[in-house]
């Protein structure tokens, strides 16, 4: 049911975007994003993820327990960077300043704070899980 709801929301978003922009440019953008992910990013991050999942001689249950506490912050910060990279990196800062009256300088620092916070929350949750496992084992 959740997958069907996600498809419906995606279809609605695509239809709304198709009405407001040129459908050919929208299709090219989606095709480019698909090709960029499948042929460039996936081959880069999959071996890194598998190497991290193998760990240092950890059992399968140990691997599955800690690796998700690394995957989620990496995914969140990667997604935020993907969406906001022009502001984070200051690309077209003059154009942005002319259009909004704001500078892009503060976005990089905020991105670093967000990244640190997400990793700290994930590490804290992992420590809480370790404490809970320790209590259950005793």
C-alpha atoms as a printed R data frame, in Angstrom:
    type eleno elety resid chain resno      x       y       z
1   ATOM     1    CA   UNK     A     1  0.000   0.000   0.000
2   ATOM     2    CA   UNK     A     2  2.826   2.399   0.828
3   ATOM     3    CA   UNK     A     3  4.441   1.804  -2.564
4   ATOM     4    CA   UNK     A     4  1.165   2.562  -4.341
5   ATOM     5    CA   UNK     A     5  0.822   5.805  -2.360
6   ATOM     6    CA   UNK     A     6  4.412   6.760  -3.276
7   ATOM     7    CA   UNK     A     7  3.699   6.102  -6.958
8   ATOM     8    CA   UNK     A     8  0.555   8.209  -6.804
9   ATOM     9    CA   UNK     A     9  2.400  11.094  -5.145
10  ATOM    10    CA   UNK     A    10  5.174  10.831  -7.753
11  ATOM    11    CA   UNK     A    11  2.675  10.778 -10.602
12  ATOM    12    CA   UNK     A    12  0.960  13.850  -9.179
13  ATOM    13    CA   UNK     A    13  4.279  15.696  -8.879
14  ATOM    14    CA   UNK     A    14  5.262  14.791 -12.436
15  ATOM    15    CA   UNK     A    15  1.902  15.938 -13.786
16  ATOM    16    CA   UNK     A    16  2.190  19.239 -11.901
17  ATOM    17    CA   UNK     A    17  5.719  19.790 -13.194
18  ATOM    18    CA   UNK     A    18  4.694  18.893 -16.739
19  ATOM    19    CA   UNK     A    19  2.007  21.575 -16.640
20  ATOM    20    CA   UNK     A    20  4.348  24.293 -15.412
21  ATOM    21    CA   UNK     A    21  7.429  23.530 -17.510
22  ATOM    22    CA   UNK     A    22  8.283  22.116 -20.879
23  ATOM    23    CA   UNK     A    23  7.578  18.352 -20.781
24  ATOM    24    CA   UNK     A    24 10.547  17.527 -23.030
25  ATOM    25    CA   UNK     A    25 12.997  19.299 -20.709
26  ATOM    26    CA   UNK     A    26 11.426  17.548 -17.717
27  ATOM    27    CA   UNK     A    27 11.798  14.146 -19.401
28  ATOM    28    CA   UNK     A    28 15.428  14.933 -20.262
29  ATOM    29    CA   UNK     A    29 16.093  15.935 -16.666
30  ATOM    30    CA   UNK     A    30 14.635  12.659 -15.347
31  ATOM    31    CA   UNK     A    31 16.544  10.640 -17.945
32  ATOM    32    CA   UNK     A    32 19.782  12.425 -17.081
33  ATOM    33    CA   UNK     A    33 19.239  11.854 -13.356
34  ATOM    34    CA   UNK     A    34 18.507   8.188 -13.970
35  ATOM    35    CA   UNK     A    35 21.564   7.678 -16.152
36  ATOM    36    CA   UNK     A    36 23.804   9.655 -13.819
37  ATOM    37    CA   UNK     A    37 22.723   7.571 -10.849
38  ATOM    38    CA   UNK     A    38 22.745   4.162 -12.521
39  ATOM    39    CA   UNK     A    39 25.951   4.508 -14.493
40  ATOM    40    CA   UNK     A    40 28.023   6.846 -12.350
41  ATOM    41    CA   UNK     A    41 26.982   6.978  -8.712
42  ATOM    42    CA   UNK     A    42 25.769   3.393  -8.161
43  ATOM    43    CA   UNK     A    43 29.074   1.807  -9.286
44  ATOM    44    CA   UNK     A    44 30.922   4.254  -7.019
45  ATOM    45    CA   UNK     A    45 29.004   3.827  -3.774
46  ATOM    46    CA   UNK     A    46 28.098   0.129  -3.979
47  ATOM    47    CA   UNK     A    47 31.664  -1.202  -3.503
48  ATOM    48    CA   UNK     A    48 32.193   1.263  -0.651
49  ATOM    49    CA   UNK     A    49 28.990   0.129   1.023
50  ATOM    50    CA   UNK     A    50 29.841  -3.549   0.589
51  ATOM    51    CA   UNK     A    51 33.346  -3.023   1.938
52  ATOM    52    CA   UNK     A    52 31.936  -1.224   4.958
53  ATOM    53    CA   UNK     A    53 29.335  -3.944   5.456
54  ATOM    54    CA   UNK     A    54 31.999  -6.647   5.461
55  ATOM    55    CA   UNK     A    55 33.535  -4.863   8.404
56  ATOM    56    CA   UNK     A    56 36.495  -6.264  10.228
57  ATOM    57    CA   UNK     A    57 35.483  -9.851  10.823
58  ATOM    58    CA   UNK     A    58 32.075  -9.011  12.278
59  ATOM    59    CA   UNK     A    59 29.219 -11.477  12.058
60  ATOM    60    CA   UNK     A    60 26.206 -10.804   9.834
61  ATOM    61    CA   UNK     A    61 24.079  -9.653  12.782
62  ATOM    62    CA   UNK     A    62 26.793  -7.241  13.945
63  ATOM    63    CA   UNK     A    63 27.226  -5.876  10.435
64  ATOM    64    CA   UNK     A    64 23.540  -5.228   9.893
65  ATOM    65    CA   UNK     A    65 23.319  -3.516  13.252
66  ATOM    66    CA   UNK     A    66 25.935  -0.796  12.837
67  ATOM    67    CA   UNK     A    67 26.034  -0.256   9.082
68  ATOM    68    CA   UNK     A    68 22.585   1.341   8.962
69  ATOM    69    CA   UNK     A    69 23.723   3.916  11.506
70  ATOM    70    CA   UNK     A    70 26.264   5.005   8.892
71  ATOM    71    CA   UNK     A    71 24.102   4.578   5.790
72  ATOM    72    CA   UNK     A    72 21.248   6.806   6.967
73  ATOM    73    CA   UNK     A    73 23.354   9.896   7.794
74  ATOM    74    CA   UNK     A    74 25.311   9.491   4.559
75  ATOM    75    CA   UNK     A    75 22.055   9.219   2.607
76  ATOM    76    CA   UNK     A    76 20.515  12.240   4.326
77  ATOM    77    CA   UNK     A    77 23.542  14.479   3.904
78  ATOM    78    CA   UNK     A    78 23.974  13.315   0.315
79  ATOM    79    CA   UNK     A    79 20.356  14.115  -0.460
80  ATOM    80    CA   UNK     A    80 20.584  17.545   1.164
81  ATOM    81    CA   UNK     A    81 23.788  18.247  -0.747
82  ATOM    82    CA   UNK     A    82 22.220  17.084  -4.021
83  ATOM    83    CA   UNK     A    83 19.250  19.396  -3.590
84  ATOM    84    CA   UNK     A    84 21.122  22.433  -2.239
85  ATOM    85    CA   UNK     A    85 24.607  22.126  -3.801
86  ATOM    86    CA   UNK     A    86 24.395  25.387  -5.781
87  ATOM    87    CA   UNK     A    87 23.834  27.313  -2.552
88  ATOM    88    CA   UNK     A    88 26.267  25.209  -0.494
89  ATOM    89    CA   UNK     A    89 29.071  25.641  -3.013
90  ATOM    90    CA   UNK     A    90 28.166  29.229  -3.884
91  ATOM    91    CA   UNK     A    91 27.482  28.492  -7.566
92  ATOM    92    CA   UNK     A    92 26.026  31.608  -9.215
93  ATOM    93    CA   UNK     A    93 26.237  33.511  -5.932
94  ATOM    94    CA   UNK     A    94 25.825  36.848  -7.687
95  ATOM    95    CA   UNK     A    95 22.660  35.740  -9.473
96  ATOM    96    CA   UNK     A    96 21.234  34.387  -6.232
97  ATOM    97    CA   UNK     A    97 22.096  37.592  -4.368
98  ATOM    98    CA   UNK     A    98 20.529  39.720  -7.120
99  ATOM    99    CA   UNK     A    99 17.336  37.640  -7.111
100 ATOM   100    CA   UNK     A   100 16.875  37.160  -3.372
101 ATOM   101    CA   UNK     A   101 18.978  39.845  -1.730
102 ATOM   102    CA   UNK     A   102 20.715  37.161   0.354
103 ATOM   103    CA   UNK     A   103 24.257  35.839   0.238
104 ATOM   104    CA   UNK     A   104 25.113  32.164  -0.222
105 ATOM   105    CA   UNK     A   105 28.016  32.223   2.238
106 ATOM   106    CA   UNK     A   106 26.058  30.888   5.189
107 ATOM   107    CA   UNK     A   107 24.846  27.706   3.454
108 ATOM   108    CA   UNK     A   108 28.177  25.870   3.568
109 ATOM   109    CA   UNK     A   109 28.493  26.322   7.319
110 ATOM   110    CA   UNK     A   110 24.891  25.298   7.862
111 ATOM   111    CA   UNK     A   111 25.433  22.210   5.740
112 ATOM   112    CA   UNK     A   112 28.440  21.251   7.866
113 ATOM   113    CA   UNK     A   113 26.418  21.762  11.059
114 ATOM   114    CA   UNK     A   114 23.567  19.680   9.625
115 ATOM   115    CA   UNK     A   115 25.993  16.918   8.646
116 ATOM   116    CA   UNK     A   116 27.593  16.889  12.094
117 ATOM   117    CA   UNK     A   117 24.194  16.864  13.801
118 ATOM   118    CA   UNK     A   118 22.890  13.975  11.717
119 ATOM   119    CA   UNK     A   119 25.998  11.896  12.386
120 ATOM   120    CA   UNK     A   120 25.940  12.751  16.105
121 ATOM   121    CA   UNK     A   121 22.276  11.771  16.424
122 ATOM   122    CA   UNK     A   122 22.979   8.538  14.595
123 ATOM   123    CA   UNK     A   123 25.963   7.786  16.840
124 ATOM   124    CA   UNK     A   124 23.889   8.532  19.947
125 ATOM   125    CA   UNK     A   125 21.122   6.222  18.750
126 ATOM   126    CA   UNK     A   126 23.684   3.500  18.085
127 ATOM   127    CA   UNK     A   127 25.115   3.907  21.599
128 ATOM   128    CA   UNK     A   128 21.602   3.646  23.053
129 ATOM   129    CA   UNK     A   129 21.027   0.488  21.055
130 ATOM   130    CA   UNK     A   130 24.313  -0.976  22.303
131 ATOM   131    CA   UNK     A   131 23.315  -0.198  25.899
132 ATOM   132    CA   UNK     A   132 19.950  -1.835  25.386
133 ATOM   133    CA   UNK     A   133 21.582  -4.962  23.895
134 ATOM   134    CA   UNK     A   134 23.992  -5.067  26.813
135 ATOM   135    CA   UNK     A   135 21.125  -4.897  29.312
136 ATOM   136    CA   UNK     A   136 19.219  -7.614  27.485
137 ATOM   137    CA   UNK     A   137 22.307  -9.830  27.414
138 ATOM   138    CA   UNK     A   138 22.800  -9.526  31.199
